[in-house]
């Protein structure tokens, strides 16, 4: 199979879909790999590294999209990239279609088979290809929140760790999943006063056992969310419903009631965000202010730490890339029901129920697509 890796073109996105060691494994298995020139530079991989591993370097992304049977990316294809996709190609990347009707409809129009990292599952029901980036984004969130809290960046002028004789910052984390747990670990390590909210008692027990008295845990209700957001210096929103639009937990009225200079880091913005006032931002222009509350809503947070993120992501994706290349997408999805859950779009059909429900589009099951 001919596997193609274009350079990411999303704003300040420096990750790359495949590392040289994965190229070597693919070529050893008899596959061809074409990579756009300088696709890996932002993550510390030169063209020579890929050539040594057996890849062919091509001058632009057009050559990758024109030739590849399997296209491996990091972020969703932007509008200019979607125009280059064609029927019969397989796209393997993060898609986050639930809040993005335009992308979903354009992918349907191309006839491409699109497999989304974020809906691939494991036997235990976890999300193995979303997990590494949730870990990175969760660990980044207190750092970017601390930066936004600085007065020159519009924040309250509060230091997370406080100072001798001065109270520490109050951090509220919505969601006790992978991103929320990692955010709590870092925020508490930075000396903040941290509370994690979740509706799953088991998640709260896990965090309490893991982080102990450094972090408070509370069952999440509308009243508790509103009360704690009003008191917070930093709110980190991480709640995820796999494949679906993120729940709007922070209302417009709650934002109005928050202290001037409070910061919201909406890690869930890829799926639409947890605050009604959130909208996607970029690393070039990461924040905006609503009712004196600073919102950080960058849709590709881990792209800022591209080398760490690329290794973390490709550690998880390599086995799936090899399966798709070795077996072809139909057989790979037939053999692995958990990879099958990653199928979002095929030949003009939506094959992920959560996406179909969010966009109010017809749903065709992956089993039906494969005629299982």
Backbone torsions as a table, in degrees:
resi	resn	phi	psi	omega
1	UNK	NA	147.7	177.3
2	UNK	-96.5	112.9	-178.1
3	UNK	-101.8	131.1	-178.0
4	UNK	-119.7	141.8	179.7
5	UNK	-129.4	104.0	175.8
6	UNK	-81.8	161.5	173.7
7	UNK	-74.5	136.9	179.1
8	UNK	-68.5	138.2	-177.4
9	UNK	-117.6	0.0	175.4
10	UNK	-63.0	151.0	-175.5
11	UNK	-51.3	120.7	177.3
12	UNK	52.1	40.5	176.1
13	UNK	-99.8	111.5	-173.9
14	UNK	-109.2	-0.6	177.7
15	UNK	-73.5	166.6	178.0
16	UNK	-137.7	148.9	-171.2
17	UNK	-73.8	-24.0	-177.6
18	UNK	-139.9	140.0	175.6
19	UNK	-99.5	162.4	-177.4
20	UNK	-54.9	-36.3	-178.9
21	UNK	-64.7	-33.6	176.0
22	UNK	-69.2	-38.9	175.3
23	UNK	-57.5	-44.5	-179.0
24	UNK	-60.9	-42.7	178.8
25	UNK	-64.7	-40.6	178.7
26	UNK	-63.6	-46.2	-178.3
27	UNK	-68.9	-33.6	175.7
28	UNK	-64.2	-27.6	178.4
29	UNK	-88.3	6.4	174.9
30	UNK	92.4	10.4	-179.6
31	UNK	-94.9	159.5	173.4
32	UNK	-102.5	145.3	178.7
33	UNK	-129.5	126.3	174.3
34	UNK	-115.3	133.4	-176.9
35	UNK	-130.0	133.8	178.1
36	UNK	-64.5	143.0	179.6
37	UNK	-53.3	131.1	177.4
38	UNK	65.0	20.2	179.7
39	UNK	-62.4	-30.8	-176.1
40	UNK	-102.6	2.6	-174.6
41	UNK	-58.2	-41.8	-177.7
42	UNK	-65.5	-19.6	177.9
43	UNK	-103.2	6.5	175.9
44	UNK	91.8	15.9	178.6
45	UNK	-112.7	122.6	178.5
46	UNK	-87.5	164.1	177.4
47	UNK	-57.1	-35.2	-179.8
48	UNK	-63.0	-34.3	178.3
49	UNK	-62.5	-41.7	-179.7
50	UNK	-72.4	-38.6	178.8
51	UNK	-63.7	-41.3	178.1
52	UNK	-61.4	-34.0	179.9
53	UNK	-78.2	-10.4	175.7
54	UNK	113.2	5.7	-179.4
55	UNK	-83.6	156.7	170.8
56	UNK	-98.9	129.6	179.2
57	UNK	-94.0	127.2	179.0
58	UNK	-114.9	159.0	-167.3
59	UNK	-74.5	-27.9	-176.9
60	UNK	-151.4	171.6	-178.2
61	UNK	-67.7	-28.1	179.7
62	UNK	-56.9	-40.5	-179.0
63	UNK	-65.9	-35.2	177.9
64	UNK	-67.1	-50.8	-177.1
65	UNK	-65.4	-32.2	-178.2
66	UNK	-71.9	-30.9	-171.5
67	UNK	-105.9	-29.0	-168.6
68	UNK	-72.5	141.8	171.1
69	UNK	-88.6	-38.8	176.8
70	UNK	-120.1	119.1	179.6
71	UNK	-105.0	123.5	-179.0
72	UNK	-111.7	121.5	179.4
73	UNK	-128.3	-174.2	172.9
74	UNK	-108.0	-57.4	-177.2
75	UNK	-101.0	166.1	-179.8
76	UNK	-58.1	146.6	177.6
77	UNK	-67.4	130.1	176.7
78	UNK	-76.3	172.6	-173.4
79	UNK	-55.0	-41.7	-179.3
80	UNK	-66.7	-31.3	178.3
81	UNK	-76.7	-36.0	-178.9
82	UNK	-62.4	-30.1	178.5
83	UNK	-67.1	-18.6	-176.9
84	UNK	-93.6	-7.9	179.9
85	UNK	-79.2	153.0	-178.7
86	UNK	-141.9	159.0	-179.0
87	UNK	-55.5	136.9	178.8
88	UNK	97.9	-18.7	177.6
89	UNK	-78.9	152.7	175.9
90	UNK	-112.1	129.4	179.0
91	UNK	-113.0	126.5	-178.3
92	UNK	-125.3	109.0	-173.7
93	UNK	-170.2	176.8	166.3
94	UNK	-72.2	136.9	-179.8
95	UNK	-119.3	-47.8	-179.1
96	UNK	50.8	60.5	-173.1
97	UNK	-80.0	-24.7	-171.7
98	UNK	-54.0	-41.9	179.0
99	UNK	-95.0	12.3	-169.7
100	UNK	-131.2	75.6	-178.2
101	UNK	-60.5	-40.4	-177.3
102	UNK	-59.1	-45.3	179.5
103	UNK	-64.2	-45.2	-178.5
104	UNK	-59.0	-46.5	-177.4
105	UNK	-67.7	-37.1	179.0
106	UNK	-70.5	-37.9	175.7
107	UNK	-64.1	-39.8	176.9
108	UNK	-61.2	-39.0	-178.7
109	UNK	-68.2	-26.7	-179.3
110	UNK	-77.0	-22.4	-175.5
111	UNK	81.1	7.7	-177.9
112	UNK	-71.5	156.9	170.6
113	UNK	-99.1	114.0	-173.4
114	UNK	-113.7	119.8	-179.7
115	UNK	-110.6	122.6	-172.9
116	UNK	-97.5	127.8	176.4
117	UNK	-52.4	-40.5	-166.7
118	UNK	-74.9	-9.5	177.9
119	UNK	-114.4	2.8	169.7
120	UNK	-66.6	139.4	-175.3
121	UNK	-121.9	177.3	171.1
122	UNK	-118.6	175.0	178.2
123	UNK	-60.8	-28.5	-179.4
124	UNK	-85.3	-3.1	179.2
125	UNK	88.3	6.9	177.6
126	UNK	-83.2	173.1	-176.8
127	UNK	-115.0	88.9	-168.8
128	UNK	-67.4	-24.4	-179.0
129	UNK	-95.2	-16.4	172.6
130	UNK	-87.3	-30.5	-173.7
131	UNK	-54.4	-48.4	-176.8
132	UNK	-62.2	-36.3	178.8
133	UNK	-77.2	-28.2	173.3
134	UNK	-66.7	-38.5	176.6
135	UNK	-62.1	-45.5	-179.2
136	UNK	-66.1	-48.8	-178.8
137	UNK	-62.3	-39.7	177.7
138	UNK	-62.0	-41.5	-180.0
139	UNK	-71.9	-28.7	177.5
140	UNK	-74.9	-32.3	-168.9
141	UNK	-55.2	-46.1	178.2
142	UNK	-64.9	-32.1	179.4
143	UNK	-67.1	-48.5	-179.6
144	UNK	-68.9	-34.0	176.4
145	UNK	-63.1	-41.8	178.4
146	UNK	-62.3	-39.6	178.9
147	UNK	-65.0	-43.8	-179.6
148	UNK	-67.5	-24.8	178.7
149	UNK	-72.7	-15.4	177.6
150	UNK	-64.9	142.1	-172.2
151	UNK	-58.7	-39.5	-177.4
152	UNK	-67.2	-16.3	178.5
153	UNK	-100.7	10.9	176.7
154	UNK	97.3	-4.1	-176.8
155	UNK	-81.7	-175.4	-175.3
156	UNK	-76.6	-8.5	-176.3
157	UNK	78.6	35.8	-175.5
158	UNK	-111.2	135.8	174.9
159	UNK	-92.7	130.9	-176.4
160	UNK	-54.2	-43.8	-175.7
161	UNK	-81.8	-4.9	-175.2
162	UNK	64.1	-152.6	178.4
163	UNK	-156.8	163.8	178.2
164	UNK	-52.4	123.1	-178.9
165	UNK	83.6	0.5	-178.8
166	UNK	-125.7	134.3	-176.2
167	UNK	-62.3	147.0	174.3
168	UNK	-74.2	164.0	177.8
169	UNK	-72.0	149.7	177.3
170	UNK	-96.7	119.8	-178.6
171	UNK	-115.4	127.7	177.0
172	UNK	-114.0	126.8	-178.9
173	UNK	-114.9	120.2	178.6
174	UNK	-93.2	111.8	-179.7
175	UNK	108.7	125.7	-179.0
176	UNK	-108.6	28.3	176.4
177	UNK	-80.9	-153.3	-176.2
178	UNK	-62.4	-51.3	-178.0
179	UNK	-64.6	-44.2	-179.0
180	UNK	-64.2	-40.3	178.8
181	UNK	-64.4	-43.3	179.7
182	UNK	-68.0	-36.9	176.2
183	UNK	-63.7	-41.1	179.6
184	UNK	-65.0	-40.2	179.5
185	UNK	-60.5	-46.3	-177.8
186	UNK	-72.8	-44.2	-178.2
187	UNK	-62.4	-41.9	178.3
188	UNK	-68.4	-36.0	176.7
189	UNK	-65.3	-26.5	177.4
190	UNK	-82.6	-2.2	175.0
191	UNK	95.6	8.7	-177.7
192	UNK	-79.2	164.1	173.1
193	UNK	-90.0	108.4	-166.4
194	UNK	-115.4	133.9	172.3
195	UNK	-128.7	132.2	177.9
196	UNK	-110.1	132.2	178.1
197	UNK	-111.5	137.1	175.1
198	UNK	-158.0	158.6	178.1
199	UNK	-97.3	-2.0	179.9
200	UNK	-101.4	108.7	-179.1
201	UNK	-57.3	-32.9	179.8
202	UNK	-66.5	-37.5	176.6
203	UNK	-63.4	-41.3	179.1
204	UNK	-65.7	-39.6	177.7
205	UNK	-64.4	-40.5	180.0
206	UNK	-62.4	-45.0	-179.5
207	UNK	-66.2	-41.5	179.0
208	UNK	-61.8	-40.9	179.3
209	UNK	-69.3	-36.5	-175.9
210	UNK	-77.5	-41.7	-172.3
211	UNK	-109.1	-10.7	173.9
212	UNK	61.2	-145.1	-172.6
213	UNK	-73.8	-5.7	178.3
214	UNK	-67.5	-22.4	-174.2
215	UNK	-132.6	133.9	172.2
216	UNK	-88.1	148.4	175.3
217	UNK	-124.0	139.3	179.3
218	UNK	-138.1	143.3	173.5
219	UNK	-68.9	134.4	-172.9
220	UNK	-86.7	124.7	169.7
221	UNK	-132.6	167.4	178.9
222	UNK	-57.6	-43.2	-177.7
223	UNK	-65.3	-42.0	-179.4
224	UNK	-66.4	-43.3	178.6
225	UNK	-58.3	-47.7	-178.3
226	UNK	-63.8	-45.1	-178.1
227	UNK	-61.3	-48.0	-176.4
228	UNK	-72.2	-34.1	176.9
229	UNK	-64.2	-36.1	178.9
230	UNK	-65.7	-30.5	-178.0
231	UNK	-88.2	-18.0	-168.2
232	UNK	-73.4	154.3	165.6
233	UNK	-94.1	-34.8	-178.8
234	UNK	-137.8	127.8	174.6
235	UNK	-114.9	126.1	177.7
236	UNK	-113.1	115.8	-175.9
237	UNK	-102.4	121.6	-173.7
238	UNK	-131.3	8.1	-170.4
239	UNK	-66.8	132.4	-175.9
240	UNK	-127.5	133.6	166.8
241	UNK	-115.7	109.7	-170.0
242	UNK	-48.1	122.2	176.9
243	UNK	78.6	-18.5	-172.8
244	UNK	-100.7	172.5	175.7
245	UNK	-68.4	138.5	179.3
246	UNK	-64.6	143.3	178.1
247	UNK	-69.9	141.9	179.5
248	UNK	-85.3	93.7	-175.7
249	UNK	-90.7	-24.5	-178.6
250	UNK	-108.4	109.8	-175.9
251	UNK	-80.3	166.0	174.3
252	UNK	-57.9	-41.2	-178.6
253	UNK	-65.6	-37.4	177.7
254	UNK	-64.2	-43.4	178.8
255	UNK	-60.0	-43.1	178.6
256	UNK	-59.0	-32.0	-176.4
257	UNK	-87.4	-7.3	-178.9
258	UNK	-75.5	157.6	-177.4
259	UNK	-67.1	140.9	176.2
260	UNK	-56.4	133.3	179.8
261	UNK	89.3	-2.1	173.0
262	UNK	-62.9	151.9	-178.4
263	UNK	-118.2	134.4	169.9
264	UNK	-110.7	120.9	170.7
265	UNK	-103.7	107.2	-174.4
266	UNK	-96.5	86.7	-179.4
267	UNK	-64.6	-24.6	-177.2
268	UNK	-83.2	10.7	-174.0
269	UNK	-62.4	-27.4	176.0
270	UNK	-55.9	-32.2	-179.6
271	UNK	-104.8	23.0	175.5
272	UNK	106.6	-16.5	176.3
273	UNK	88.3	154.6	-178.4
274	UNK	-95.8	-9.5	178.4
275	UNK	-107.6	137.7	178.1
276	UNK	-62.7	-22.6	-178.7
277	UNK	-91.4	-2.0	-177.2
278	UNK	-77.5	147.6	170.8
279	UNK	-149.0	151.9	-174.3
280	UNK	-61.9	139.4	174.0
281	UNK	-127.9	178.5	-177.1
282	UNK	-124.6	166.9	176.3
283	UNK	-63.4	-28.1	178.1
284	UNK	-69.6	-37.2	179.0
285	UNK	-135.3	78.4	-166.9
286	UNK	-77.5	-21.1	-172.3
287	UNK	-128.9	159.5	169.1
288	UNK	-147.9	166.3	-175.1
289	UNK	-120.2	130.5	173.0
290	UNK	-127.3	123.1	179.8
291	UNK	51.3	43.7	177.1
292	UNK	67.8	13.1	176.4
293	UNK	-106.4	126.5	-178.9
294	UNK	-80.8	127.5	178.6
295	UNK	-110.7	124.5	172.5
296	UNK	-109.6	112.8	-171.5
297	UNK	-134.3	46.0	-179.1
298	UNK	-72.7	127.2	-173.2
299	UNK	-80.2	-12.9	178.6
300	UNK	-131.6	56.6	-178.6
301	UNK	-49.1	-49.1	-175.5
302	UNK	-64.2	-14.3	177.6
303	UNK	-62.9	-20.8	179.8
304	UNK	-72.8	-24.6	177.0
305	UNK	-116.3	64.9	-163.6
306	UNK	-64.8	-36.3	-177.7
307	UNK	-70.4	-48.7	176.1
308	UNK	-57.9	-46.8	-176.2
309	UNK	-65.6	-40.3	-179.8
310	UNK	-62.8	-45.6	177.6
311	UNK	-63.0	-44.6	-179.0
312	UNK	-61.3	-41.9	-179.3
313	UNK	-69.5	-49.7	-175.4
314	UNK	-70.5	-24.9	171.3
315	UNK	-57.2	-34.8	-177.8
316	UNK	-87.2	-33.3	-172.8
317	UNK	-88.3	-21.4	-170.8
318	UNK	-55.6	-45.7	-177.5
319	UNK	-63.3	-34.0	179.2
320	UNK	-73.7	-39.7	176.9
321	UNK	-59.9	-44.1	179.1
322	UNK	-63.1	-41.2	179.3
323	UNK	-63.3	-44.0	179.7
324	UNK	-63.7	-40.2	-179.5
325	UNK	-72.8	-43.5	-176.2
326	UNK	-69.4	-40.2	-172.3
327	UNK	-102.9	-17.7	-167.0
328	UNK	83.5	152.5	-171.0
329	UNK	-65.0	-37.1	-178.2
330	UNK	-63.8	-48.3	-177.9
331	UNK	-69.4	-38.1	179.7
332	UNK	-61.9	-43.0	179.0
333	UNK	-73.2	-32.5	176.4
334	UNK	-64.1	-41.9	-176.0
335	UNK	-76.3	-26.3	-173.2
336	UNK	-125.3	99.4	-179.0
337	UNK	-62.9	-22.5	-179.4
338	UNK	-78.6	-37.2	171.3
339	UNK	-68.2	-33.7	178.2
340	UNK	-58.5	-33.2	178.6
341	UNK	-64.8	-16.3	177.6
342	UNK	-78.6	-14.2	-179.2
343	UNK	-67.3	117.8	-179.6
344	UNK	-108.4	-37.8	-177.0
345	UNK	-139.2	136.2	172.4
346	UNK	-148.0	122.5	171.7
347	UNK	49.6	46.6	176.5
348	UNK	83.7	5.8	-178.5
349	UNK	-115.7	144.6	173.3
350	UNK	-88.6	122.0	-175.0
351	UNK	-111.4	13.9	176.4
352	UNK	-121.2	116.9	-174.1
353	UNK	-60.0	-41.2	-178.0
354	UNK	-61.6	-38.7	178.0
355	UNK	-68.2	-46.6	-179.9
356	UNK	-59.4	-43.3	179.8
357	UNK	-64.9	-42.7	-177.8
358	UNK	-64.6	-37.1	-176.0
359	UNK	-97.3	-2.0	-179.0
360	UNK	56.2	48.3	178.2
361	UNK	-116.2	156.5	177.9
362	UNK	-59.9	145.4	-177.8
363	UNK	-114.0	133.7	173.3
364	UNK	-124.3	121.1	-175.7
365	UNK	-66.0	151.2	176.6
366	UNK	-60.9	-36.0	177.9
367	UNK	-60.1	-39.2	179.0
368	UNK	-69.7	-40.4	177.4
369	UNK	-57.5	-41.0	-178.3
370	UNK	-88.7	-5.7	-178.7
371	UNK	57.5	46.4	177.7
372	UNK	-85.8	NA	NA
